[in-house]
Amino acid sequence: MLNPFIDLLADLIHLYMLAVIVWTVMVTLIAFKIINAYQPVMQKVMYALNRLIEPALKPIQKLLPDLGGIDISPIILLLLLNFARSALYSYLYNL
């Protein structure tokens, strides 16, 4: 029998992973000036995503060496979140 709490945690991790991907795409589009970051809707969306994503990225960014302007911390965060989700499911199946 599946544990609904583990499924809920796994779904929340998956939603957070989607938020990281959306944040990464939006930051890239803003950097290339495809999206206007000064529109009120975009400011609100980016503010919300920054408040959600940045606290998880800061510790990773502190540990990474300087790569010359390339930020791979979202990739590492996605890998860690995927590992956490997989660990939840392996914990469920080992019970």
C-alpha positions in Angstrom: 0.0 0.0 0.0 1.4 3.4 -0.9 1.9 5.9 1.8 0.0 9.1 1.0 2.4 11.3 3.0 5.4 10.1 0.9 3.5 10.7 -2.3 2.6 14.2 -1.1 6.3 15.0 -0.3 7.3 13.6 -3.6 4.7 15.7 -5.4 5.9 18.8 -3.5 9.5 18.1 -4.5 8.4 17.7 -8.1 6.5 21.1 -8.0 9.6 22.7 -6.5 11.7 21.2 -9.3 9.3 22.7 -11.9 9.5 26.1 -10.1 13.3 25.9 -10.4 13.1 25.1 -14.1 10.7 28.0 -14.7 12.9 30.4 -12.7 16.0 29.3 -14.7 14.2 29.8 -18.0 12.9 33.2 -17.0 16.2 34.4 -15.7 17.8 33.4 -19.0 15.1 35.1 -21.0 15.5 38.3 -19.0 19.3 38.2 -19.4 18.9 38.0 -23.2 16.3 40.8 -23.0 13.6 38.6 -24.5 11.3 39.2 -21.5 10.9 42.7 -20.2 11.7 42.5 -16.5 10.1 45.9 -15.7 6.5 44.9 -16.5 4.5 44.7 -13.2 3.3 41.1 -13.8 6.9 39.9 -14.5 8.2 41.7 -11.4 5.6 40.0 -9.2 6.3 36.6 -10.8 10.1 37.0 -10.5 9.8 38.3 -6.9 7.7 35.2 -5.9 10.1 32.8 -7.7 13.2 34.5 -6.2 11.8 34.3 -2.7 11.1 30.6 -3.3 14.3 29.6 -5.1 17.1 31.8 -3.9 17.3 30.4 -0.3 17.9 27.0 -1.7 20.5 28.2 -4.2 22.6 30.4 -1.9 24.3 27.5 0.0 25.1 25.7 -3.2 26.5 28.9 -4.8 28.8 29.4 -1.7 30.2 25.9 -2.2 30.8 26.1 -5.9 34.0 27.6 -7.3 33.9 30.6 -9.7 33.2 29.2 -13.2 33.6 32.5 -15.0 30.0 33.7 -15.1 28.3 30.3 -15.5 26.0 29.4 -12.7 25.4 25.7 -12.4 23.7 25.9 -9.0 20.2 25.3 -10.4 21.4 22.1 -12.1 22.9 20.9 -8.8 19.7 21.8 -7.0 17.6 19.8 -9.5 19.9 16.9 -9.0 19.6 17.1 -5.2 15.8 17.4 -5.4 15.7 14.4 -7.8 17.8 12.4 -5.4 15.5 13.3 -2.5 12.5 12.3 -4.4 14.1 9.0 -5.4 15.2 8.4 -1.8 11.6 8.9 -0.7 10.3 6.2 -3.1 13.1 3.8 -2.3 12.3 4.3 1.4 8.7 3.5 0.6 9.5 0.3 -1.2 11.9 -0.9 1.4 9.3 -0.8 4.2 
